[in-house]
Amino acid sequence: MPELPEVETIARGVDARIRGDRIVEAWFGSHREPFKTPAARQAKQLVERRIQSVHRTGKHIVMELGPQSGIQAGEQLAQLDGSIAAQWIVHLGMTGKLLVTDPESPVAKHTHARLSLESGRELRFVDPRRFGRLEFRDLGKGHGFKGPGAEPLTIEPEEFASLFHGRKLAIKAALLNQTLLAGVGNIYADESLFRAGIRPRKRAGGLSRKELERLRKALKQVLEKAIKLGGSSVSDYVDADGMRGFFQLEHFVYQRTGEPCRKCGTAIKRIVLSGRGTHYCNQCQR
């Protein structure tokens, strides 16, 4: 599943390419699974809206949209004033892709949404396993989307430490809890724990403030480096242009079972923790 760096990379790429563009036509497929909002409603509500921005919240991509334009001049001006009237929310699931492409490009078999834009580009949502979700929100009728947990890139030391206070679950499991930290997944939990020198099985509530601060800094550094390198392409992840990321070349432990640790030479171990494959170095992590 794409994690925070991959989703951030895609959101930034989509924003750079279609910010300010207008949706002129919307097509949705017949499979119901990807749609939190009925496909017909999404198609109706998305057209004639200006894309004000695209950003990441947790593991979701949020497209901020202006009001639907009408035939009146005042309504047409309204969509250019930067006001946000609606949101289109994309969760990539396990295999989802959000691609900016040319309309003449071949349409992938598992394409579930195509937004035709005024610029001539298309925005396509492709998801072979159909675990992704697409949602439309009218902000005049409800609240905007918010992530379930704290933002790992900006969380302060006190708030970070408070997330784990008194918790009996393993620190690896706590990092994966989206109600605590939004966006952290298996790859970056493993890599951050390695860089912080903390074993994944250690009880979250038993970590010292010094260890927690080391972990907070390691998590932020890992996520920022992964974003800079376009994410980790360990499966079928690609960015908005269909390009693979490079952070997998920087992995110290993730999916390196049996290989020598790049710091001490000890073979990397793999265990299953809370149902997730977990990788660590028995020497470097205590």
C-alpha positions as CSV (number, residue, x, y, z in Angstrom):
1,M,0.0,0.0,0.0
2,P,1.4,3.5,-0.8
3,E,2.5,5.2,2.4
4,L,3.0,8.9,3.3
5,P,6.0,9.5,1.0
6,E,4.4,7.9,-2.0
7,V,1.0,9.7,-1.5
8,E,2.9,13.0,-0.9
9,T,4.9,12.5,-4.1
10,I,1.7,11.8,-6.1
11,A,-0.2,14.7,-4.6
12,R,2.6,17.1,-5.4
13,G,3.0,15.8,-8.9
14,V,-0.8,16.1,-9.6
15,D,-0.9,19.5,-8.1
16,A,2.0,20.8,-10.2
17,R,0.3,19.6,-13.4
18,I,-3.4,20.4,-12.9
19,R,-3.7,23.2,-10.4
20,G,-6.0,25.8,-11.8
21,D,-7.3,23.5,-14.5
22,R,-11.1,23.0,-15.0
23,I,-12.9,19.6,-15.1
24,V,-15.0,19.5,-18.2
25,E,-16.1,15.9,-18.2
26,A,-16.1,13.0,-15.7
27,W,-16.4,9.3,-16.4
28,F,-16.7,6.6,-13.8
29,G,-16.6,2.8,-14.2
30,S,-19.3,0.3,-13.2
31,H,-17.5,-1.4,-10.3
32,R,-19.0,-0.2,-7.0
33,E,-16.1,-0.9,-4.7
34,P,-14.0,2.2,-5.4
35,F,-16.8,4.7,-4.7
36,K,-17.6,6.0,-1.3
37,T,-19.8,8.5,-3.1
38,P,-22.1,7.0,-5.9
39,A,-20.4,7.3,-9.2
40,A,-23.3,9.2,-10.8
41,R,-23.2,11.8,-8.1
42,Q,-19.4,12.2,-8.5
43,A,-19.7,12.6,-12.2
44,K,-22.4,15.3,-11.9
45,Q,-20.8,17.2,-9.1
46,L,-17.2,17.3,-10.4
47,V,-17.8,18.8,-13.8
48,E,-17.4,22.6,-14.3
49,R,-15.3,23.0,-11.2
50,R,-11.9,24.6,-11.0
51,I,-9.1,22.6,-9.3
52,Q,-7.7,25.0,-6.7
53,S,-5.1,22.7,-5.3
54,V,-4.2,19.1,-4.6
55,H,-2.5,18.0,-1.3
56,R,-2.0,15.0,0.9
57,T,-3.8,14.4,4.3
58,G,-2.6,11.2,5.9
59,K,-2.7,8.5,3.2
60,H,-5.4,10.4,1.3
61,I,-5.1,12.8,-1.7
62,V,-7.4,15.7,-1.4
63,M,-8.4,17.8,-4.4
64,E,-9.8,21.2,-3.4
65,L,-12.4,22.4,-5.8
66,G,-14.1,25.7,-6.6
67,P,-17.8,26.1,-7.1
68,Q,-19.5,24.8,-10.2
69,S,-19.6,27.4,-12.9
70,G,-22.8,28.6,-14.4
71,I,-23.8,30.7,-17.4
72,Q,-23.8,33.9,-15.4
73,A,-20.7,36.0,-15.5
74,G,-20.7,36.3,-11.7
75,E,-20.7,32.6,-11.3
76,Q,-17.8,32.2,-13.8
77,L,-15.8,34.7,-11.8
78,A,-16.6,32.9,-8.6
79,Q,-14.6,29.9,-9.6
80,L,-11.5,32.0,-10.1
81,D,-11.5,33.7,-6.7
82,G,-9.8,30.8,-4.9
83,S,-12.8,29.8,-2.9
84,I,-13.1,26.2,-1.9
85,A,-16.6,24.7,-2.3
86,A,-16.0,21.0,-2.5
87,Q,-13.4,18.2,-2.2
88,W,-12.6,15.1,-4.2
89,I,-10.8,12.6,-2.0
90,V,-8.7,9.7,-3.3
91,H,-7.5,6.8,-1.2
92,L,-5.1,4.6,-3.3
93,G,-5.7,1.4,-1.3
94,M,-3.2,-1.4,-2.1
95,T,-2.7,-0.9,-5.9
96,G,-4.2,2.5,-6.8
97,K,-2.6,5.0,-9.1
98,L,-3.6,8.6,-9.9
99,L,-2.1,9.5,-13.2
100,V,-2.0,12.7,-15.3
101,T,-1.9,11.7,-18.9
102,D,-2.7,12.5,-22.5
103,P,-6.3,11.5,-23.6
104,E,-4.9,9.5,-26.4
105,S,-2.8,7.3,-24.1
106,P,-4.1,3.7,-23.9
107,V,-6.6,3.2,-21.1
108,A,-5.5,0.6,-18.5
109,K,-7.8,-2.3,-17.9
110,H,-8.6,-1.4,-14.3
111,T,-9.3,2.3,-14.9
112,H,-12.2,3.4,-12.7
113,A,-12.3,7.1,-13.2
114,R,-11.3,9.6,-15.9
115,L,-11.5,13.3,-15.5
116,S,-11.2,15.3,-18.7
117,L,-9.6,18.7,-18.2
118,E,-9.8,22.0,-20.0
119,S,-6.1,21.9,-20.7
120,G,-6.6,18.8,-22.7
121,R,-5.1,16.5,-20.1
122,E,-6.8,13.6,-18.3
123,L,-6.6,12.6,-14.7
124,R,-7.1,8.8,-14.3
125,F,-7.6,6.6,-11.3
126,V,-6.4,3.0,-11.9
127,D,-6.8,0.3,-9.3
128,P,-6.5,-3.4,-10.2
129,R,-7.5,-4.7,-6.7
130,R,-10.2,-2.2,-6.1
131,F,-9.3,-1.4,-2.5
132,G,-9.0,2.3,-3.2
133,R,-11.8,4.7,-2.6
134,L,-13.1,7.9,-4.3
135,E,-15.3,10.3,-2.4
136,F,-16.9,13.7,-3.2
137,R,-17.7,16.2,-0.4
138,D,-19.8,19.3,-0.8
139,L,-18.4,21.7,1.8
140,G,-21.6,23.7,1.9
141,K,-23.3,20.6,3.3
142,G,-20.6,19.1,5.6
143,H,-17.1,19.3,6.9
144,G,-13.9,18.9,4.9
145,F,-11.7,15.9,5.1
146,K,-9.3,15.6,8.0
147,G,-6.8,12.8,8.7
148,P,-7.5,10.4,11.6
149,G,-4.2,11.0,13.4
150,A,-1.3,13.4,13.9
151,E,0.9,14.6,11.0
152,P,4.3,12.9,11.3
153,L,6.2,15.6,9.4
154,T,5.2,18.4,11.7
155,I,4.4,16.8,15.1
156,E,6.2,18.4,18.1
157,P,8.1,16.4,20.7
158,E,5.5,16.8,23.5
159,E,2.6,15.6,21.3
160,F,4.6,12.8,19.9
161,A,5.6,11.5,23.3
162,S,2.0,11.8,24.5
163,L,0.7,9.5,21.7
164,F,2.5,6.5,23.2
165,H,2.2,7.2,26.9
166,G,0.9,4.2,28.8
167,R,0.3,2.1,25.7
168,K,1.1,-1.6,26.1
169,L,1.3,-2.5,22.4
170,A,4.6,-2.9,20.6
171,I,6.1,0.3,19.2
172,K,5.9,-1.0,15.6
173,A,2.2,-1.6,16.0
174,A,1.7,1.8,17.5
175,L,3.5,3.5,14.6
176,L,1.1,1.7,12.2
177,N,-2.0,2.9,14.1
178,Q,-3.5,5.5,11.9
179,T,-5.5,7.1,14.7
180,L,-2.1,8.0,16.3
181,L,0.0,8.9,13.3
182,A,-1.6,9.4,9.9
183,G,0.3,8.0,6.9
184,V,3.0,5.8,8.5
185,G,3.0,2.3,7.1
186,N,5.2,-0.9,7.2
187,I,8.2,0.4,5.2
188,Y,8.7,3.6,7.1
189,A,8.0,2.2,10.5
190,D,10.7,-0.5,10.0
191,E,13.2,2.0,8.6
192,S,12.6,4.6,11.3
193,L,12.9,2.1,14.1
194,F,16.2,0.9,12.7
195,R,17.6,4.5,12.4
196,A,16.4,5.2,16.0
197,G,18.0,2.0,17.2
198,I,14.8,0.7,18.8
199,R,13.5,-2.9,18.5
200,P,10.0,-3.2,17.0
201,R,8.8,-5.4,19.8
202,K,9.5,-2.9,22.6
203,R,6.4,-1.7,24.5
204,A,5.4,1.7,23.3
205,G,4.6,3.0,26.7
206,G,7.9,1.7,28.1
207,L,10.1,3.9,25.8
208,S,12.0,6.7,27.5
209,R,11.6,10.3,26.4
210,K,15.1,10.2,24.9
211,E,14.1,7.1,22.8
212,L,10.9,8.7,21.7
213,E,12.6,11.9,20.6
214,R,15.2,9.8,18.7
215,L,12.3,8.0,17.0
216,R,10.4,11.2,16.2
217,K,13.5,12.7,14.5
218,A,14.3,9.4,12.7
219,L,10.7,9.1,11.4
220,K,10.7,12.7,10.1
221,Q,14.1,12.3,8.4
222,V,13.2,9.0,6.8
223,L,9.9,10.4,5.5
224,E,11.5,13.6,4.1
225,K,14.3,11.6,2.4
226,A,11.7,9.2,0.9
227,I,9.7,12.1,-0.4
228,K,12.8,13.7,-1.9
229,L,13.5,10.4,-3.7
230,G,10.0,9.9,-5.0
231,G,8.9,7.2,-2.6
232,S,9.7,3.4,-2.5
233,S,8.8,1.3,-5.5
234,V,8.8,-2.1,-3.9
235,S,5.6,-3.3,-5.7
236,D,3.6,-1.4,-8.4
237,Y,3.8,2.1,-7.0
238,V,4.4,4.9,-9.6
239,D,4.0,8.7,-9.3
240,A,1.6,10.9,-11.3
241,D,3.7,10.5,-14.4
242,G,4.0,6.8,-14.1
243,M,7.6,6.9,-12.8
244,R,9.0,4.7,-10.1
245,G,10.6,6.0,-6.9
246,F,14.1,5.4,-5.6
247,F,14.0,5.2,-1.8
248,Q,14.0,1.4,-1.9
249,L,17.7,1.8,-2.7
250,E,18.1,3.4,0.7
251,H,16.4,0.7,2.8
252,F,18.4,-0.6,5.7
253,V,16.1,-3.4,6.8
254,Y,12.8,-3.5,4.9
255,Q,12.6,-6.7,2.8
256,R,16.3,-7.4,3.4
257,T,15.7,-10.6,5.4
258,G,19.0,-12.6,5.7
259,E,21.1,-9.9,4.1
260,P,23.9,-8.3,6.1
261,C,23.1,-5.1,8.0
262,R,24.6,-2.1,6.3
263,K,26.0,-0.9,9.6
264,C,27.2,-3.9,11.5
265,G,27.0,-6.9,9.1
266,T,24.5,-8.9,11.2
267,A,21.9,-10.7,9.1
268,I,18.6,-8.8,9.0
269,K,15.8,-10.7,10.8
270,R,12.1,-10.9,9.9
271,I,9.3,-11.5,12.3
272,V,5.5,-11.1,12.1
273,L,4.2,-8.5,14.5
274,S,0.5,-7.6,14.6
275,G,0.1,-9.5,11.4
276,R,2.7,-7.5,9.5
277,G,6.1,-8.6,8.3
278,T,8.7,-6.7,10.4
279,H,12.4,-6.3,9.6
280,Y,15.1,-5.4,12.1
281,C,18.8,-5.8,13.0
282,N,19.4,-7.7,16.2
283,Q,22.6,-5.8,17.0
284,C,21.8,-2.2,16.0
285,Q,18.3,-2.2,17.6
286,R,18.0,-2.7,21.3
